[in-house]
Amino acid sequence: MNRDDIIRMAREAGFTGYDSQSERLHAFAALVAAHERERLKQSIRHSLTIGPKTIQTRVYFGEEEVSIVKMPIEEVVAAEREACAELVDGMDVQHPKYIAAAIRERGQA
């Protein structure tokens, strides 16, 4: 986003001066934030590779690779299983500890 984009958005919001209490200033800030979120959404992409024993995720911002996460499949499955068990622990259901324990035990078999 460049200066002209910001000026155009400020005019769209009706911004004519600085007033920290102005609703127009808040509308302008919302326009800028929405524009940036959309720009970032368009710029970030993921690549997932599942090998025989590992899962690798690559994150790109534009054309630049910004991170690589490589984990053994067993760790990914265990982390997902634990996340499910923790979710059940916090639910308002009958016997959540038994359900969570059953989920966790699936990893022991």
C-alpha positions as CSV (number, residue, x, y, z in Angstrom):
1,M,0.0,0.0,0.0
2,N,1.4,3.4,-0.9
3,R,0.6,7.0,0.1
4,D,-2.0,7.5,-2.6
5,D,-3.9,4.4,-1.5
6,I,-4.0,5.7,2.1
7,I,-5.1,9.2,1.0
8,R,-7.8,7.7,-1.3
9,M,-9.1,5.5,1.6
10,A,-9.0,8.4,4.0
11,R,-11.2,10.4,1.6
12,E,-13.6,7.5,1.2
13,A,-14.0,7.5,4.9
14,G,-14.6,11.2,5.0
15,F,-11.4,12.0,6.9
16,T,-10.5,15.7,6.7
17,G,-8.3,16.2,9.7
18,Y,-7.0,14.7,12.9
19,D,-9.4,14.1,15.8
20,S,-8.8,11.0,17.9
21,Q,-12.4,10.8,18.8
22,S,-13.7,11.1,15.3
23,E,-15.8,8.3,13.9
24,R,-14.3,9.0,10.5
25,L,-10.8,8.3,11.9
26,H,-12.0,4.9,13.2
27,A,-13.7,4.2,9.8
28,F,-10.4,5.1,8.1
29,A,-8.5,2.8,10.4
30,A,-11.0,0.0,9.6
31,L,-10.5,0.5,5.9
32,V,-6.7,0.4,6.2
33,A,-6.9,-2.7,8.4
34,A,-9.3,-4.5,6.0
35,H,-7.1,-3.6,3.0
36,E,-4.0,-4.9,4.8
37,R,-5.7,-8.2,5.9
38,E,-6.8,-8.8,2.3
39,R,-3.3,-8.0,0.9
40,L,-1.7,-10.4,3.4
41,K,-4.3,-13.1,2.7
42,Q,-3.4,-12.9,-1.0
43,S,0.4,-12.9,-0.3
44,I,0.6,-15.9,2.1
45,R,0.5,-19.4,0.9
46,H,1.3,-22.8,2.4
47,S,2.7,-25.9,1.0
48,L,2.2,-29.2,2.7
49,T,4.3,-32.3,1.9
50,I,3.5,-35.6,3.5
51,G,6.4,-38.1,3.2
52,P,6.6,-41.7,4.5
53,K,7.5,-40.6,8.0
54,T,7.3,-36.8,8.1
55,I,5.0,-33.9,7.4
56,Q,6.6,-30.7,6.1
57,T,4.9,-27.3,5.9
58,R,6.4,-24.4,4.1
59,V,5.0,-20.9,4.4
60,Y,5.6,-18.3,1.7
61,F,5.0,-14.5,1.9
62,G,4.9,-13.5,-1.8
63,E,7.7,-15.5,-3.4
64,E,9.9,-15.6,-0.3
65,E,9.8,-18.7,1.9
66,V,9.5,-17.5,5.5
67,S,9.4,-20.7,7.5
68,I,9.6,-24.5,7.2
69,V,8.2,-26.8,9.8
70,K,9.1,-30.5,9.5
71,M,7.7,-33.0,12.1
72,P,7.5,-36.7,12.3
73,I,4.0,-37.9,11.5
74,E,3.7,-39.6,15.0
75,E,4.3,-36.3,16.7
76,V,1.7,-34.5,14.5
77,V,-0.9,-37.3,15.3
78,A,-0.1,-37.2,19.0
79,A,-0.4,-33.4,19.1
80,E,-3.8,-33.6,17.3
81,R,-5.0,-36.4,19.7
82,E,-3.9,-34.3,22.7
83,A,-5.7,-31.2,21.3
84,C,-8.9,-33.2,20.9
85,A,-8.6,-34.6,24.5
86,E,-8.1,-31.1,25.9
87,L,-11.1,-29.9,24.0
88,V,-13.2,-32.6,25.5
89,D,-11.8,-31.8,29.0
90,G,-13.3,-28.3,28.7
91,M,-16.7,-29.4,27.3
92,D,-19.8,-29.5,29.3
93,V,-20.5,-33.2,28.8
94,Q,-21.0,-36.2,31.1
95,H,-17.8,-37.8,32.1
96,P,-15.4,-35.6,30.1
97,K,-12.3,-37.1,31.9
98,Y,-13.3,-40.6,30.7
99,I,-13.8,-39.5,27.1
100,A,-10.5,-37.5,27.1
101,A,-8.7,-40.5,28.6
102,A,-10.1,-42.8,25.9
103,I,-8.8,-40.4,23.3
104,R,-5.4,-40.3,24.8
105,E,-5.3,-44.1,25.2
106,R,-5.7,-44.5,21.4
107,G,-2.1,-43.4,21.1
108,Q,-1.0,-46.2,23.4
109,A,-2.3,-49.0,21.3
